[in-house]
């Protein structure tokens, strides 16, 4: 389910903004958590649980999303 945010449609879990939630989003999110500043990282789409932090809870949520596809 896509979410409209400030005129932009976001796909929850789509950390790299390619329109697909997949393992690349998991690795992109982990890279961000480790401070590696991955290219194209979208924090708002990655904060799956909406708590204002991108953390391991969001990583596990993205993995759940992938497994339920």
Helices and strands as residue ranges (DSSP letters): E 2-5, E 8-11, H 23-33, H 43-46, H 56-67
